[in-house]
Amino acid sequence: MVTVYLIRHGEAEGNLYRRMQGQYNGDLTDLGRRQIEALGRRFQNVRLDAVYSSDLSRAMETGAVLCRPRGLPLRTDPRLREVCVGPWEDLPFGNAAADQPAQFQQFIWDPNLWKLEGADTFAGLSDRGWAALKDIIVRHEGQTVAVCAHQVIIKSLLCKLFFGLDHPEQVAYGTNTAVSRFTAEGGRLTLDFQNDVSHLDDSLLRIPTHRDLAIRPMAGDAVEEYIRYRKDAWQVVYGTLRGFDGSGFWLDAQRTIGPDPEAMVVGYLNGTPAGMIQLSPGRDAARGVGYIPFLYLREPFRHQGLGIQLIGHAVSFYRKRGRTKLQLSVAPTNAKALGFYRKYGFVQAKKHRGLFGSLLLLEKDISLPAPPADISVIPV
């Protein structure tokens, strides 16, 4: 008999930023790392003879937390990768939902019907994953194995092996680090439990609200909209409009964003503008820094987890251009903004002088994740 634990990775950037991760190789979040610590405690007294993961960083880091206390190598298998979503890779959920609503609904609720050119199918994904699992089962007769993978491939495997591909509703939602267990004996598979997260307390759970922004380039003639956002932000920070120069901000924005339309975008919630982010592609490129001159949410859309989706756009934009750090400036009196940025990994780099007083320069590491360096990694 072989006992197999199927484990979803800890929260990763795509989960937080609400972007299609697929096979995009994003990093775990701070919450994700706390989740995998809890996962390690759950397995503290569980015998494991081998640990496998996909070769994507978020799954490898999750598997590594099980390897370290046991001195086990991490065996990686690309067949355990998440579903390839083709043209949706690294796309905001909100864009896919708005632009291809029928296909998006199939992807979420009826994945066996979902088809997208250049992407995996649900059936093909389950075949790929099952081929990997069969090899693991043959290799580890009489042993217990942990397999760290991803939400959709785990769902496809549970459907294929126990419920049927046409019955995804039988698979409970598997939040990050959810654990399923089955046994294989003499060709018979038995599911003991699925997608259990009893090792996570409420502080470690983040259930998606599906309030997803569609992120679009700001129109080149949206000067009045832009100045309105700038004016509101100025009023919030300084409590007055004294010194505000809307047209000056607009002209400076046109100079700094350059020709790339993705450098200044608006986030839409159900078709309504919720906020925007402005980037500066030419600034500090030689130092590997991506600078954010302006991030703004309209008042009705604040404190709803939407601002981090705009930060996710900046991470995606700058990482593709080889940047390893994000930077932005905040007035030291803007306590709410400081709390938001610190919550999501920004730290103070230095103080500097702005036009109207001192500012804090905040910085966030966005370098690409590296494989675990303190354990042996063995590609299968």
N, C-alpha and C positions, 0 to 999 in steps of 0.2 A: 504493500500500500504506500502511496505517496500523498502527503498532505501539502496543498498549495495555498498560500496566502496571496491573494491579488490585492495590491495596494495602490491607490491613487497618490500621486505626488502631492507635496505641500503646495500652498497657494503660490502661484507664479505671477509674473508681471501681467500676462494676458488676462488672468482671472481678475486682477485688480483694475487694470486699465480698460477692461471690457473690449478686448481685441481678440480676433480669431488667432489662437496660438498655432493650432495644427502642428506642423513640424518646425515652426519658427523657434529658434533656440533661446528663449528668454530665461531670465534668472528667477529664483525664488524671491519672494518679498520678505520683509522682516517678520510678518505674521506667519508666512509659510515656514520660516526657520523655527519659530516657536511651536508650530504644529508638529514638525517632524521630531522635535525634542520630546513632545508628548507621545508621539508614536513610538519613539525609542523606549520610553518608560513603559508603555503598554506591553512591549515585547521583551521586557527585561528578564522575565522568567520563562520565556518561550524558547524551546529548542529550535534552532535553525541550523540546517546543515549547509545551506547555500543561499546566496542572495543574487538575484538577477534584476536588471533594469533595462529600459530602452537606453539608447545612446544619446538622448537629449538631456541637457544639464539638469533640468528640474526633477527628472526621474532619478538621475544618477546621484544627486545630492540627497534625495530621499532614501535611496538604497544604502548610501554610505553610512547613514546614522544607525543602520542595523548591522553593518559590517564591523564597525570600529570596535565595539566592546567584545566581539567574538574573534577578532583577528582574521576575519574571512575576506577573501578578495571579492570585488564586485564584478560580476560577469555581465557584460552589456551585449544586447542583441538588437540590431536595428529593426527586426521584425516586430518588436514590441513598441515601436514608435506610435505616436498619436496619428489619427486620421490625417491624411494630407487633404487640405481643403482647396488646393489649386489656386485659382485667382483670388480666393478669400484670405489667403495667408497674410497675417498681420493687419487685416482690415478691421475697422471698428465694427462691433456687432450691429450698431445702429445703422451703419451704411448698408450692410447686407440685408437687414430687415426692411429698410426703406426702398432699396433698389431692386431686390429680388424677393418680395414678400412670400410668394408661394414656396419657393425653394427654401427660404429661411425657416418657415413653419415646418416643412418636412424635416429639415435638419434637426430641429428641436424635438418634434413630437413623433415623427414617423420616418426615422432615418433610413429604413430599408427602401423607401421610395425616393430618397434624395439622390439626385444625380447632378453633377457639375463637371463640365469639361475640364480635364486636367487634374481631377480630384479622385481620391479613393471612392469606392462604393462601400456601403455598410457590409455587404456580403463578402466583398474582397478583403476588407479590413479584418473581419472575423476569421477568414481563412488564413490570412497572414499571421494573426495572433495565435491561432490554434496550432499552426505548424511549429511555432516557437515553443508553445506549451507542451506539445507532444514530445518534442526532443528533450525538454527538461524532465518530463515524467519518466521517460526511458532512462535518462542519465542518472536519476536519483531514486531508484527503487528502494523502498524502506526508509526514506528520509523525509524531512520537512523543509520546504523551500518557500522563500518569499520572492514575489515578483512585483517590482515597482513599475507602474506604467501610467496610463492616462485615462481620463474619463470615458471618452467615446470608444476606445478600443476595449476597455474593460466591459462597458455596456454591451458591445457587440459580442464579446466572448460569453458573457452570462446569457445573452439571448441565444446564441448558437448552441451552447451546451445544455441549457436547462429550460428555456421558455419558447424558443423559436424566434427567428428574425422578425416575424410579423407581430411580435408581442413585446415591444420595448416598454410598454406601460407596466410590465411585470417586474421591471428592474427598478428598485428604489433609487432615488437621486443620490449620487455618490459625491458628496462634497469632498474637499481636499483632505487627504490622508484617510479616506474611507477604506475599510478593510472588509474583504470577502474571503471566505475559506471554502474549499472543496477538497474531497479526497478522490483518488483514482485507484481502483483495485480491480484487477482482472477485467479491464475494459469497461467497468461500471464507474460512473461519476456520481458523486453525492454532494449536493450543496448544503453546507452546514449553516451559513448565514451570509448575508450580502450587505455591503456598503454600511458597515457599522462604524460609528464615530463616538462610541462611548468614552474614548480616551480624551476627547476634547470637551473642555468646559465652555460656557457661553462666551468667555473672552477670546476663545480661539476659533469660534465659528463665524464665518462670513457667508451668509446665504445671498446669492445675487438677487437684486430687486428688479432686474431687467428694465431699469430706467437708463436706456442706452442712447448716447448721443450719436447722431449722424454728423460727421465732421467734414465740412466743405470749405473750399477756398473762399475767402471774402471777396465779393465783387469789387472790381477795380474802381467803380464809381460810388462805393459805399461810404463816401466821406462823411455824410451826416450821421450815419450809424456809428462809425468809428469815433467821431468826436463826441457823440452822446455817451458812449461807453467810457471814454477817457474823462469826460466831465464828471460823470457819476463817481468814478473811482477816485478822482481828485477830491471831490467833496467828502467822500468817506474817510480818506486818509488825513486830509488837512482841515476839514470842517469849514472851509471857505473856498470860494472860487478866485480869490485874489491871486494874481500871477498866472492863472490858467491861460494857455495859448493853444486852442484846439487846432487851428490851421497849422501851427508849427509842429504839433505832434503828428499830424497827418503827413506833412511833407517829410519829416524825419522817418516816419514809417516807410514811405515809398522808397526812400534812399537805402534803408537798412535791410528790407526784406529781399531786395533784388528781384530777379526775373522769375523765381520759383513760386508758383501760386500756393504751394503747401506751406510757405513760410508765414502766412497770415490766414487763419482759418476761423470759421464760426462753428460752434457746436449747436445742433438743432435737436430739441426733444419733441418728438411727435410733430415735427414741422415748424416748431416755434423756436426762434433764436434764444438760446439759454446763456451764451457767453462766447468768448473768443480767446485766442492766444496768438501772440505775435512773436516771431523768432527773428534772429539776426545771423543768417548763414555765414556772412563774411567776417564776423567778429571773432577774434581769438582762435581762429581755426588752427594756427600753428601750435597753439598750446593744447589742442585737443579739447577745447571747451565749447559747449553750445550754450549761448546766452539767450535768456528769455526777457525781452524788454517789457512785456505787458501780458498779464493774464487777468481775465475779468469774467465774472459771472453776474448776470442780472439778479437783482434782489430776490425775486420769487424762486430762483433756482439755487440759492445758496444752501449749504449745510445738507445736501442730499447725495453726496458722493459723486457729484458730476465734475467738479474741478479736477479730480485726479485723472479723469479720462482725457482732459486737455493736456495734462502733464504727460500722459501716455503718448499723445501725438508728438510731443517734443522729444521724448525718449526715442521713439521710432525714427523720427526725422533726422536727429543728430547722430544716432548710432549708425545709420546707413552711410553717413558721411565721415565715419571714423572717429567721432568725438567720444571721449571717455568720461566727461563730466558735464553736468548741467549747472548753470549758475543763474541767479537772479538777485535783485536788490529789493529790500523791504524796509520801510520806515520802522524804526525801533518802537514807535508808538502804536503800530498796527498789530495789536496782540492776536487778533483772530487769524490774520494771515500767517503770522509767525507760528502759531499753534498748528495750523494746517500743514505748512511746509515741514515742520519738525516731525509731525506725525508720519509723514511719508518719506523720511530719510534724508532731508536736507539738514546740513549742519552749518554753523557760522564759520566762514573762511576769514573774514576781516571786516572792519568798518571802513567806510570811505565817505567822501564828501559828495553830496548831491547838490542840485541847484538850490534847494530850500532846506538844507540842514544835513545831518549825518544819516547814512543809510547802512544797513547791514547787508553784506554780500553773503548769500547762502549758496551752498554747493551740495550736489548729490552725485555719487558715483554711478555711472551708467555703463561701465566697461563690460564687455562680453564675459559671461561666466566661464570659468576654467574648470576642467575636470578635478575631482578631489585629489589632492596631492599627498595625503597622508595614508592612503590605502592603495593596495594593488588593484588595478583595473585590467580585466582580461576580456578583450573582445571575443565574442563567440563566433 
